[in-house]
Amino acid sequence: MSGSLALAPVSPFRLGLRRFRHHRSGLLGLALVVLFLVMAIGAPLLAPYSPVATDWDAIRLAPSLAHLMGTDEIGRDELSRVIWGAQASLAAGVVSVILAAAIGVPAGLVAGFTGGWTDSVLSRIVDAMLAIPFLILAIALAAFLGPNLRNAMIAIGISTAPVFMRVSRAATLDTMTMDFIEAARAVGNPPWRTAVRHIVPNITAPVLVQSTLSIATAIIAEASLSFLGLGEQPPQASWGSMLNAAQQFLTQAPWLAIFPGLAIFLVVLGFNLLGDGLRDVLDTRRRA
């Protein structure tokens, strides 16, 4: 009895979790992501000042005990704006990737599973979208929809969807070569049941890895759109708009650019390291 319990199979999730615990760069990425998530969620409690409150007697003050990251061109506390800016950046990253996955994953699953003209049409549409540089497409869509954070998230999500379509299509085609798919068809499972019960669980891992990496790209895109005035609008805090305002004072007040730029660098680094760690843990070919 005890021998049978000792040989009981361990779930793939637990095996992946055990491997991830020993992945140093992945753990570092997870720590950075958690840090910025806590910063974004706890912004009302963590920020020492209001992110929009001005103080005309404290214009462009250097970092000090009163203002750890200094103040900006109209006396707003830089630390408070960096903390609140995490909300816009993480929201843009997560929401736009969810939208991209909601569009791209079903399209890729249908294209890979059905094949034929459906696959050809969807693949040509994706090829046409990927022929346009990602950021150029996002800027064009954001300019067309209007300058605000919601439209920026929609623009980034639509621009990212082709990547998810390709990833899910490739994973679907790979999964369909497996013996258990033939077995599922042989016992009379209808196509929709085969797709939902046998293909979708097996394409989850690459989609999850792509989602983590795409969040980093989406955060950079949101900062770029805000820098151009197409994302979060003043006076609301956004790392991209903070960099836009800071470019006029790079010599007089370099901290205005250093701290939001450092925040973007660290959160993007965190998601990239986390994505690489998940890929190493979940990709069976890499472990083989």
C-alpha positions as CSV (number, residue, x, y, z in Angstrom):
1,M,0.0,0.0,0.0
2,S,2.7,2.4,1.0
3,G,4.7,1.5,-2.2
4,S,1.7,2.3,-4.4
5,L,1.3,5.6,-2.7
6,A,5.0,6.4,-3.2
7,L,4.7,5.6,-6.9
8,A,1.5,7.7,-7.3
9,P,1.9,10.1,-10.3
10,V,2.5,13.7,-9.7
11,S,0.4,16.2,-11.6
12,P,2.1,18.2,-14.4
13,F,1.3,21.4,-12.5
14,R,3.2,20.3,-9.4
15,L,6.1,19.1,-11.5
16,G,6.3,22.5,-13.2
17,L,6.0,24.3,-9.9
18,R,8.9,22.3,-8.5
19,R,11.1,23.0,-11.5
20,F,10.2,26.7,-11.4
21,R,11.3,27.0,-7.8
22,H,14.8,26.3,-8.9
23,H,14.7,28.7,-11.9
24,R,16.6,31.7,-10.5
25,S,15.9,34.2,-13.3
26,G,12.2,33.1,-13.4
27,L,11.9,33.7,-9.6
28,L,13.6,37.1,-10.0
29,G,11.1,38.0,-12.7
30,L,8.2,36.8,-10.6
31,A,9.4,38.9,-7.7
32,L,9.6,42.0,-9.9
33,V,6.1,41.4,-11.3
34,V,4.7,40.9,-7.8
35,L,6.4,44.1,-6.6
36,F,4.8,46.2,-9.3
37,L,1.4,44.5,-8.9
38,V,1.5,45.4,-5.2
39,M,2.5,48.9,-6.2
40,A,-0.4,49.3,-8.6
41,I,-3.0,47.7,-6.3
42,G,-1.8,49.5,-3.2
43,A,-1.2,52.9,-4.8
44,P,-3.8,54.7,-2.7
45,L,-2.0,53.5,0.5
46,L,1.7,53.6,-0.8
47,A,1.8,57.0,-2.5
48,P,2.8,59.7,0.0
49,Y,1.1,62.4,-1.9
50,S,-1.7,62.8,-4.5
51,P,-0.3,62.2,-8.0
52,V,-2.1,65.3,-9.4
53,A,-1.6,67.7,-6.5
54,T,0.6,70.7,-7.5
55,D,2.9,72.7,-5.3
56,W,4.2,75.9,-7.0
57,D,6.8,76.3,-4.2
58,A,8.3,72.9,-4.9
59,I,9.0,73.0,-8.6
60,R,11.6,70.5,-9.9
61,L,13.1,69.8,-6.5
62,A,15.9,67.3,-6.3
63,P,15.3,64.0,-4.5
64,S,15.2,64.5,-0.7
65,L,13.6,63.0,2.4
66,A,10.4,65.0,1.7
67,H,10.3,63.9,-1.9
68,L,12.3,60.7,-2.4
69,M,12.2,61.0,-6.2
70,G,12.0,64.8,-6.4
71,T,9.2,66.8,-7.9
72,D,8.2,67.6,-11.5
73,E,7.8,70.8,-13.5
74,I,4.6,71.8,-11.6
75,G,5.6,70.6,-8.1
76,R,3.9,67.1,-8.2
77,D,5.6,64.4,-6.2
78,E,7.5,62.1,-8.6
79,L,7.4,59.0,-6.4
80,S,3.6,59.2,-6.1
81,R,3.3,59.6,-9.8
82,V,5.5,56.6,-10.5
83,I,3.5,54.5,-8.1
84,W,0.2,55.5,-9.6
85,G,1.6,55.2,-13.1
86,A,2.0,51.5,-12.4
87,Q,-1.8,51.2,-12.6
88,A,-2.0,52.5,-16.1
89,S,1.0,50.5,-17.4
90,L,-0.1,47.2,-15.9
91,A,-3.7,47.7,-16.8
92,A,-2.7,48.4,-20.4
93,G,-0.4,45.3,-20.4
94,V,-2.9,42.9,-18.9
95,V,-6.1,44.1,-20.5
96,S,-4.6,44.4,-24.0
97,V,-3.1,40.9,-23.8
98,I,-6.4,39.4,-22.7
99,L,-8.1,41.1,-25.6
100,A,-5.4,39.9,-28.0
101,A,-5.7,36.3,-26.7
102,A,-9.5,36.4,-26.9
103,I,-9.2,37.3,-30.6
104,G,-6.1,35.4,-31.6
105,V,-6.4,32.1,-29.8
106,P,-9.8,31.0,-31.1
107,A,-8.8,32.1,-34.6
108,G,-5.6,30.1,-34.4
109,L,-7.4,27.1,-33.0
110,V,-10.0,27.2,-35.8
111,A,-7.4,27.7,-38.5
112,G,-5.2,24.9,-37.3
113,F,-8.0,22.4,-36.5
114,T,-10.1,22.9,-39.7
115,G,-7.4,23.6,-42.2
116,G,-8.4,24.2,-45.8
117,W,-9.6,27.5,-47.0
118,T,-10.4,28.7,-43.5
119,D,-6.8,28.3,-42.5
120,S,-5.6,30.0,-45.7
121,V,-7.9,33.0,-45.3
122,L,-7.0,33.5,-41.6
123,S,-3.3,33.0,-42.2
124,R,-3.3,35.6,-45.0
125,I,-5.1,38.2,-42.8
126,V,-2.5,37.6,-40.1
127,D,0.4,37.8,-42.6
128,A,-1.0,41.2,-43.8
129,M,-1.2,42.5,-40.2
130,L,2.2,41.3,-39.3
131,A,3.6,43.0,-42.4
132,I,2.9,46.3,-40.6
133,P,5.3,47.1,-37.7
134,F,3.6,46.4,-34.4
135,L,4.1,49.9,-33.0
136,I,3.1,51.7,-36.2
137,L,-0.2,49.7,-36.3
138,A,-0.9,50.5,-32.7
139,I,-0.2,54.2,-33.2
140,A,-2.5,54.3,-36.2
141,L,-5.3,52.5,-34.4
142,A,-5.0,54.6,-31.3
143,A,-5.0,57.8,-33.4
144,F,-8.1,56.6,-35.2
145,L,-10.0,55.6,-32.0
146,G,-9.0,58.7,-30.0
147,P,-6.4,59.5,-27.3
148,N,-7.2,57.8,-24.0
149,L,-6.1,54.7,-22.1
150,R,-9.0,52.6,-23.1
151,N,-8.5,53.1,-26.8
152,A,-4.8,52.6,-26.4
153,M,-5.5,49.2,-24.8
154,I,-7.8,48.3,-27.7
155,A,-5.2,49.4,-30.2
156,I,-2.5,47.4,-28.5
157,G,-4.7,44.3,-28.2
158,I,-5.7,44.3,-31.8
159,S,-2.1,44.8,-32.9
160,T,-0.9,41.9,-30.7
161,A,-3.7,39.4,-31.7
162,P,-1.9,38.1,-34.8
163,V,1.0,36.8,-32.6
164,F,-1.5,34.8,-30.6
165,M,-3.1,33.5,-33.7
166,R,0.2,32.2,-35.0
167,V,1.2,30.7,-31.7
168,S,-2.1,28.9,-31.1
169,R,-2.3,27.7,-34.7
170,A,1.2,26.2,-34.6
171,A,0.5,24.6,-31.2
172,T,-2.8,23.2,-32.6
173,L,-1.1,21.7,-35.7
174,D,1.5,20.1,-33.4
175,T,-1.0,18.7,-31.0
176,M,-3.1,17.2,-33.9
177,T,-0.2,14.9,-34.8
178,M,-0.4,13.2,-31.4
179,D,-1.8,9.7,-31.0
180,F,-4.5,10.6,-28.5
181,I,-6.1,12.9,-31.1
182,E,-6.5,10.0,-33.4
183,A,-7.8,7.9,-30.5
184,A,-10.4,10.6,-29.7
185,R,-11.6,10.7,-33.2
186,A,-11.7,6.9,-33.4
187,V,-14.1,6.5,-30.5
188,G,-16.5,8.9,-32.2
189,N,-15.8,12.3,-30.4
190,P,-17.3,15.1,-32.5
191,P,-14.8,17.8,-33.7
192,W,-15.9,20.4,-31.2
193,R,-15.4,18.0,-28.3
194,T,-12.0,16.9,-29.6
195,A,-10.9,20.6,-29.9
196,V,-12.2,21.6,-26.5
197,R,-11.2,18.6,-24.4
198,H,-8.0,17.5,-26.0
199,I,-6.5,20.4,-28.0
200,V,-7.2,23.4,-25.9
201,P,-5.5,22.0,-22.7
202,N,-2.4,21.2,-24.7
203,I,-2.0,24.6,-26.3
204,T,-2.4,26.4,-23.0
205,A,1.3,26.3,-22.0
206,P,2.6,28.1,-25.2
207,V,-0.2,30.6,-25.0
208,L,0.6,31.3,-21.3
209,V,4.2,31.9,-22.1
210,Q,3.4,34.2,-25.0
211,S,0.9,36.1,-22.8
212,T,3.7,36.8,-20.2
213,L,6.1,38.0,-22.9
214,S,3.4,40.0,-24.7
215,I,2.5,41.9,-21.5
216,A,6.1,43.3,-21.5
217,T,5.7,44.4,-25.1
218,A,2.3,45.9,-24.4
219,I,3.7,47.9,-21.4
220,I,6.4,49.4,-23.7
221,A,3.7,50.1,-26.3
222,E,1.5,51.9,-23.8
223,A,4.4,54.0,-22.6
224,S,5.2,54.9,-26.3
225,L,1.6,55.8,-27.0
226,S,1.4,57.9,-23.8
227,F,4.7,59.6,-24.8
228,L,3.1,60.6,-28.0
229,G,-0.1,61.8,-26.3
230,L,-2.3,58.9,-27.4
231,G,-2.5,57.0,-24.1
232,E,-3.4,58.1,-20.6
233,Q,-4.1,61.8,-20.6
234,P,-2.8,64.4,-18.2
235,P,-3.0,65.1,-15.4
236,Q,-3.4,61.3,-14.7
237,A,0.0,59.6,-14.0
238,S,1.5,57.5,-16.8
239,W,5.2,56.6,-17.2
240,G,5.1,57.4,-20.9
241,S,3.6,60.9,-20.4
242,M,6.1,61.5,-17.5
243,L,8.9,60.8,-19.9
244,N,7.3,63.1,-22.5
245,A,7.2,66.0,-20.0
246,A,10.8,65.2,-18.7
247,Q,12.4,65.6,-22.1
248,Q,12.3,69.4,-21.7
249,F,14.3,69.2,-18.4
250,L,16.9,66.5,-19.0
251,T,19.8,68.8,-18.0
252,Q,18.1,70.7,-15.2
253,A,16.1,67.8,-13.6
254,P,17.3,64.4,-14.9
255,W,15.4,62.5,-12.2
256,L,12.2,63.3,-14.0
257,A,13.3,60.9,-16.7
258,I,15.4,58.5,-14.7
259,F,12.7,57.2,-12.3
260,P,9.8,56.5,-14.8
261,G,12.3,55.1,-17.3
262,L,13.7,52.8,-14.5
263,A,10.2,51.7,-13.6
264,I,9.5,50.7,-17.3
265,F,12.8,48.9,-17.5
266,L,12.3,46.9,-14.3
267,V,8.7,45.8,-15.0
268,V,9.5,44.8,-18.6
269,L,12.6,42.9,-17.3
270,G,10.4,41.2,-14.8
271,F,7.8,40.0,-17.3
272,N,10.5,38.9,-19.7
273,L,12.4,36.9,-17.1
274,L,9.1,35.3,-15.9
275,G,8.2,34.4,-19.5
276,D,11.5,32.8,-20.1
277,G,11.2,30.9,-16.9
278,L,7.8,29.6,-17.7
279,R,9.0,28.6,-21.2
280,D,11.9,26.6,-19.8
281,V,9.6,24.9,-17.3
282,L,6.6,24.2,-19.6
283,D,8.4,23.4,-22.8
284,T,8.8,19.6,-22.8
285,R,11.2,19.7,-25.8
286,R,13.6,21.9,-23.9
287,R,13.6,19.5,-21.0
288,A,14.1,16.5,-23.2
